[in-house]
Amino acid sequence: MQFWRVLALLLATPAVALAGEDSQVALGRKLLAANNCNGACHQKRAPDGNALSLYTRPDRKVTSLPQLHRQVERCVANTKAMIPPDEISAVVAALNQDYYKFH
């Protein structure tokens, strides 16, 4: 009986971790949309005028998860976006899952 309880606990643990990760990604997506993070600022910086191409271009400036975090902090500070410091990691999680795919 004890074996099954331990096994159930071990199997449930990754699901809990993933649920927390998914909620971070969902929050990050909401923050990106609410603050128009893919709007005119990115559009004028993108060579092709497509705001989202900044994330997917081959010569992108951000090449690691720590760099992505620093870039999001810079963007928030420069645009005075209403994203609290403790929620920047949610924005990073959303961008990473949707575009960057860093491990």
Number of C-alpha atoms within 10 A of each C-alpha: 5 7 8 9 10 11 10 11 11 11 11 11 11 11 11 11 10 11 12 12 15 16 14 20 22 16 19 22 19 15 21 20 12 12 15 13 21 15 14 13 13 18 17 12 13 16 12 11 13 15 18 16 18 21 18 10 11 8 9 11 12 15 11 13 16 11 12 21 19 14 15 17 17 12 13 18 13 9 11 10 15 11 18 10 11 7 14 20 19 25 25 25 27 25 21 19 14 12 14 19 12 13 7
